Each structure stands twice: as C-alpha cells, then as structure tokens.
Amino acid sequence: MKIIYKYELKSMISMPSGAEILCVKEQRGACMLYALIDTENPPEIRKFSNVVTGGPMSKLEVKYIGTVMMFGGSYVQHIFELL
C-alpha cells in the first residue's frame, strides 16, 4: 500500500525501497522528511547530508532535496541525498 510517511531527518534512514522523497520541513524544532512509500517494499538505507548556507559541499554525488529554515530563520540548512 502506498502512503506518505514522515521521518525525522538523520544521516541514515531506513525506508521501503523505491521511496520517493517529497520534501523536508521544520516541525517543532526538528527537520522532518516526507516520502511517498510502498509499505510492501523491503527496507533499504538512504543517506542524507545537510549543508548550512556558506558551508562546504561534499565532493560525493548528491541530489538536492530542499532547504529548511529553522528557529525563525536564524538557521538555514540545505538537504541533499547521497547517491
């Protein structure tokens, strides 16, 4: 069954294979990742990285997921999935 699921953003998240990342948002001081998942698919580990504005980027291959403004905009982080 396909559902939208919410995960607290960590550097590694176990989610059903083939999950489609929809967005990232701040919720109650935490960075949350929303994904469209198929509950019948086996789990896989997905890896994520955050970069603050002006911070160095990883030299690894990445896919941009979104930007999250936290604490009233005083902390901005850009979220990438490591491929």
JODATA-V922686 format. One record per pair of residues at least 24 apart in sequence whose ideal C-beta (glycine too) atoms are under 10 Angstrom apart, sorted by the first residue. I is the first residue (numbers start at 1). J is the second residue. Records with the same first field share a line. If there is no record, write none. Layout:
BEGIN
I=J  J
END
This chain:
BEGIN
1=37  38  39  40
2=36  37  38  39  40  41
3=35  36  37  38  39
4=34  35  36  37
5=33  34  35  36  37  39
6=32  33  34  35
7=31  32  33  34  35  37  46  48
8=32  33
9=33  48  50  65  68  77  79
10=46  47  48
11=46  47  48  49  50  82
12=45  46  47  48  82
13=43  44  45  46  47  48  81
14=43  44  45  46
15=41  43  44  45  46
16=40  41  42  43  44
17=41  42  43  44  45  46
18=42  44
19=43  44  46
21=46  48  63  65  66  79  81
22=65  66
23=65  66  68  79
24=48  50  65  66  67  68  77  78  79
25=66  68  69
26=68  69  70  71  72  73  75  77
27=68  70
29=70  71
30=68  70
31=66  68  70  75  77  79
32=68
33=65  66  68  79  81
34=66
46=81  82  83
47=80  81  82  83
48=79  80  81  82
49=77  78  79  80  81  82
50=76  77  78  79  80
51=76  77  78  79  80
52=76  77  78
53=77  78
58=82
END
